[in-house]
Amino acid sequence: MVFRRKAKWGALTEASIYAALVLAVGAVDLSITRDLIEATAAPWLAKGEAAAAVLLLHFFGRRFLVFPEPRRRPWRPQNPASLSGSS
């Protein structure tokens, strides 16, 4: 599983944030596609470039906005006495 549900938000909040992210990413996709076509790019190329850009935007939006997980603490041994050489 790539993302853990309810990592920070409740189900309703998580669904709302996800819906807002999908709408925002869709708007960015449309904007990039239109701008590239207006700049005389071939439609298939414009859509391909927009799709590549929004794929990353969607992934990182889900990772950091919809399903954020708390930062991990620095690793420390569970039994520090066993590492000091005392037996």
C-alpha positions, 0 to 999 in steps of 0.5 A: 500500500502506497498511502495509509488511509486516515493517517492524519484526517478523518474519512470525510476530511480526507475525501474532501481534501482528495476531491479538492486535489483532483479538481485542482490537478484537473485545472492544471492539466487543462491549463497546461494542455491549452497553453501548449496548444496555443503555443503551436504544440501538437495536441498529442504532445501537449496532452502528453506533457501535461499528463506527465506534469500532473502525474507528479503533482497528483502523487505529491499532493496525495503524499503530502496533503491527503495522506500525510504521515508523521515524520519518523524520529531518528533511529536509536537502539532499543537497548543502549546498555547492550551497546556500551560493552557491559555484559 
